[in-house]
Amino acid sequence: MKQITSAQNLFIKSLIQLQEKAKARKHSGTFLIEGIREIELAVKGNYEIETLLFVPEIVTNLQISTQGEAELNGVKFSNFQIIEISKEVYQKLAYRDTTEGILAVAKTKSLQLADLKLSENPLILVMEAIEKPGNIGAVLRTCDAAKIDAVIIANPKTDLYNPNIVRSSIGCLFTNQIATGSTEEVIDFLIKQNINFYSATLQNSTSYHTQDYTTPTALVVGTEATGLSELWREKATQNIIIPMQGEIDSMNVSVAAAILIFEAKRQRGF
């Protein structure tokens, strides 16, 4: 088994670039996954693992066969490289404060709208131009909890494989179907798929709970600062609003998305 003990190793330096730069992730088509649960969910989500790196002093339950296959917590890994690294190297690569001692290099997936596999009566969440990775991660956790069909990010402002999205989603990046596209492309996709879409916005809106989400539905949310772009308001099946009784007129996008998604799930009997 290969061992790396120096943070100056060229391969390790390339992995540091994957953690720090979206350009490096895009150029290589790979990204880093940190943590046991996150790696397990990536494998279950059919992400291709290229390399597994671990600190033997920390990860004591990783079983490696003579054929180069590995098993961790009942999840089997095969057809990839396994590298033993030192604690010094791990600390250079680790993004989180907690220490689990294991990382994986995985291939990114296609995020094309055409690749989405939808049910006959889909429920979709659309996020437009959300910038903060923590917000995206929180929304992905909600979407996993509700087991909706897909998440679509319109006009993405953040690389989906940003390590903070992997971290804040606690692996739900890998459990959701996700696609990206421009606002125009996403709207065209929804219309062609005969999916009604409801835009959460202050303008010309009706209360969210008055609408019927039992048919093919997309719920659309934007940023707290600027909301949704005009095209979403113009083309929507209906603009909707979450009534608020306090002094502010907006709430965190992850909270708003959760309210809308679980109202749709309630109407659908789940």
C-alpha positions in Angstrom: 0.0 0.0 0.0 1.2 3.5 -0.9 2.2 5.8 2.0 2.5 9.6 2.0 4.0 11.3 5.0 4.9 14.7 3.6 2.6 17.6 2.9 5.0 18.7 0.2 4.1 15.7 -1.9 2.9 16.8 -5.3 -0.2 14.7 -5.2 -1.1 16.1 -1.7 -0.5 19.7 -3.1 -3.0 18.9 -5.9 -5.6 17.8 -3.3 -5.1 21.0 -1.4 -6.0 22.8 -4.6 -9.2 20.8 -4.9 -10.2 21.9 -1.4 -9.4 25.6 -2.0 -10.2 26.3 -5.7 -13.3 25.7 -7.8 -11.1 26.1 -10.9 -9.1 23.1 -9.8 -12.2 21.0 -9.2 -13.7 22.0 -12.6 -10.4 21.3 -14.4 -9.9 17.8 -12.9 -13.5 16.8 -12.6 -12.8 15.7 -9.1 -13.4 16.9 -5.5 -12.6 15.9 -2.0 -15.0 14.2 0.4 -14.2 14.3 4.1 -15.8 12.1 6.8 -17.0 8.5 7.1 -20.8 9.2 6.7 -20.2 11.5 3.8 -18.1 9.0 1.9 -20.6 6.2 2.6 -23.4 8.4 1.2 -21.4 9.2 -1.8 -20.8 5.5 -2.5 -24.5 4.8 -2.1 -25.3 7.7 -4.4 -23.1 6.1 -7.1 -20.3 8.6 -7.0 -17.1 7.1 -8.4 -14.3 7.1 -5.8 -10.8 7.4 -7.3 -8.7 7.4 -4.1 -9.2 6.7 -0.5 -6.8 8.4 2.0 -6.8 7.5 5.7 -4.8 7.9 8.9 -4.3 4.4 10.4 -4.0 5.7 13.9 -7.4 7.3 13.7 -9.3 5.0 11.3 -8.9 1.6 13.0 -12.0 -0.2 11.5 -11.0 0.1 7.8 -10.6 -3.4 6.5 -8.3 -3.8 3.5 -8.0 -7.1 1.6 -5.0 -8.3 -0.3 -6.9 -7.6 -3.6 -6.9 -3.9 -2.7 -10.6 -3.8 -1.7 -11.7 -2.0 1.4 -14.7 -2.1 3.8 -15.8 0.5 6.3 -18.9 0.2 8.4 -20.3 -2.3 6.0 -19.7 -0.2 2.9 -17.4 -1.8 0.4 -15.0 0.2 -1.8 -13.2 -1.3 -4.8 -11.4 -0.3 -8.1 -9.6 2.7 -6.6 -6.3 3.6 -5.0 -5.8 3.4 -1.2 -3.2 5.6 0.4 -2.1 5.7 4.0 -1.3 9.2 5.1 0.3 10.8 8.2 -1.6 13.0 10.6 0.4 16.0 9.3 -0.8 15.4 5.8 -4.4 14.9 7.0 -4.4 18.2 8.9 -3.4 19.9 5.7 -6.2 18.4 3.8 -9.0 18.3 6.4 -11.6 21.1 6.1 -13.4 20.4 9.3 -12.3 20.8 12.9 -13.5 17.3 13.9 -11.1 14.5 13.2 -12.3 11.4 11.5 -9.0 10.6 9.7 -10.4 9.7 6.3 -10.9 11.4 2.9 -11.8 10.4 -0.6 -11.2 11.8 -4.0 -14.4 11.4 -6.1 -15.4 12.2 -9.6 -18.0 15.0 -10.1 -21.3 14.1 -11.8 -23.1 15.6 -14.7 -25.6 18.3 -13.6 -27.6 18.5 -16.8 -31.3 19.0 -16.6 -31.8 16.3 -19.2 -30.2 13.7 -16.8 -32.9 14.1 -14.1 -35.1 11.1 -13.6 -38.5 12.2 -12.4 -41.5 10.3 -11.1 -44.9 10.6 -12.7 -45.9 13.3 -10.1 -42.6 15.0 -9.2 -42.0 17.5 -6.4 -39.0 19.7 -7.1 -37.2 22.5 -5.4 -35.6 25.3 -7.4 -33.1 27.6 -5.9 -32.0 30.7 -7.9 -28.6 32.3 -7.4 -28.0 31.2 -3.8 -24.5 32.2 -3.0 -23.8 31.0 0.6 -22.7 27.3 0.7 -24.1 26.9 4.2 -27.6 27.8 2.9 -27.3 25.4 0.0 -26.2 22.6 2.3 -29.1 23.3 4.7 -31.6 23.2 1.9 -30.2 19.9 0.6 -30.7 18.4 4.1 -34.3 19.4 4.0 -34.8 18.0 0.5 -33.3 14.7 1.6 -35.5 14.6 4.7 -38.6 15.2 2.5 -37.3 12.8 -0.2 -38.3 15.1 -3.0 -37.6 14.2 -6.6 -34.9 16.7 -7.5 -33.2 20.0 -6.6 -32.4 22.4 -9.4 -30.1 25.4 -9.0 -30.8 28.2 -11.4 -28.0 30.7 -12.2 -25.6 29.0 -9.7 -23.2 31.3 -8.0 -21.3 28.7 -6.0 -19.5 25.6 -7.1 -21.7 22.7 -6.0 -18.6 20.7 -4.9 -17.4 23.4 -2.6 -16.2 21.6 0.6 -18.5 23.8 2.7 -21.5 22.5 0.8 -20.3 18.9 1.3 -19.9 19.7 5.0 -23.0 21.7 5.7 -25.2 19.2 3.8 -23.7 16.3 5.9 -23.6 14.3 2.7 -27.0 15.2 1.4 -25.3 16.5 -1.7 -25.0 12.9 -2.6 -28.5 11.8 -1.7 -30.4 14.3 -3.9 -30.8 14.4 -7.6 -29.3 17.8 -8.5 -29.2 19.8 -11.8 -28.2 23.3 -12.7 -29.0 25.7 -15.5 -29.8 29.3 -16.4 -33.2 30.6 -15.2 -34.4 30.5 -18.8 -33.2 26.9 -19.2 -34.9 25.8 -16.0 -38.2 27.5 -16.8 -38.2 26.0 -20.3 -37.5 22.5 -18.7 -40.4 22.9 -16.3 -42.8 24.0 -18.9 -41.8 21.2 -21.3 -42.3 18.7 -18.4 -45.7 20.1 -17.6 -44.6 21.0 -14.1 -46.4 23.8 -12.4 -44.1 26.1 -10.6 -44.8 28.4 -7.6 -42.4 31.4 -7.1 -41.9 32.6 -3.5 -41.9 36.3 -3.8 -43.4 39.5 -2.3 -44.9 40.8 -5.5 -48.4 39.8 -6.6 -48.5 36.9 -4.3 -51.0 34.8 -2.5 -50.5 32.8 0.7 -48.6 29.6 0.1 -51.0 27.3 1.8 -53.9 28.2 -0.5 -52.3 26.5 -3.5 -52.6 22.9 -4.7 -49.2 21.1 -4.8 -50.6 17.6 -5.4 -49.9 17.7 -9.1 -46.4 17.9 -10.7 -44.9 20.9 -8.8 -41.7 22.9 -8.5 -41.3 25.3 -5.6 -39.0 28.2 -6.4 -37.0 30.2 -3.8 -34.4 33.0 -4.2 -32.0 35.0 -2.0 -33.0 37.0 1.0 -31.4 40.1 -0.3 -32.8 40.3 -3.9 -35.4 37.5 -4.1 -36.3 35.9 -7.4 -35.6 37.5 -10.8 -38.5 39.0 -12.7 -38.8 36.1 -15.1 -39.8 33.7 -12.3 -42.5 36.1 -11.2 -43.8 36.6 -14.7 -43.9 32.9 -15.8 -45.0 31.3 -12.5 -48.1 29.3 -12.2 -48.7 31.4 -9.1 -46.5 33.7 -7.0 -46.7 32.6 -3.3 -45.8 34.2 0.0 -45.3 32.9 3.5 -47.2 35.4 5.7 -45.1 36.9 8.5 -46.4 38.9 11.5 -43.1 40.5 12.7 -41.2 43.5 11.5 -39.1 41.8 8.8 -40.4 40.7 5.4 -38.1 37.8 4.6 -36.6 34.7 6.3 -33.6 32.5 5.7 -33.9 30.6 2.4 -33.5 27.2 4.0 -36.3 27.9 6.4 -38.6 29.2 3.7 -37.8 26.1 1.5 -38.6 23.8 4.4 -42.0 25.4 5.1 -43.0 25.1 1.4 -41.7 21.6 0.9 -43.4 20.1 3.9 -46.7 21.9 3.1 -46.5 20.1 -0.3 -45.7 16.8 1.4 -48.6 17.3 3.8 -51.0 17.8 0.9 -49.6 14.7 -0.8 -50.3 12.6 2.3 -46.7 12.0 3.5 
